[in-house]
Amino acid sequence: MSNIRRQAASPEHLDNVNKNWEPGFMRVAGVTVPAEYEHLPFQQKQWNGSVLILCAQGLDVAWAVVKGDVFYRHNVWDKESIVLMPSPMTPIPDHAPLVLPGQQ
C-alpha cells in the first residue's frame, strides 16, 4: 500500500466519511502497522493495511459504501485483500458486565 496515495486521497476520504457516511455506520477505523515500525513516531510509521468495523444493514450496503470511497477508487485499499463479513456484535455499556450474544 502506498502511503503517498493514502496521503493524497485522505482529504477527500475524510470529507466523504464526514459528509456522506451515516452516523454510527463506522464504529472503529484505523491502520495496521508492522511490528518493525511500531516504535517509530506516528509520521514515520509505515502502514500495511486498514481496519474498519462497520454497522450496515447488510454486506451489499457495506460494499457499496466501501467501493464508493476514494481510498477504494484510487487503490489505497488493496482491493484483492478486502474482507467484509457479518459479525454479531454485543454493545458494551459503561460499567456493565460482559454478556456473550445469546447468553443474556
Secondary structure, DSSP 8 states (H G I E B T S, - for coil): --HHHHHHHHHHHHHHHHHHS-TTSEEEEEEE--GGGTTS-GGG----EEEEEE--SSHHHHHHHHHHSHHHHTTSS-TTT------------TT-----TT--
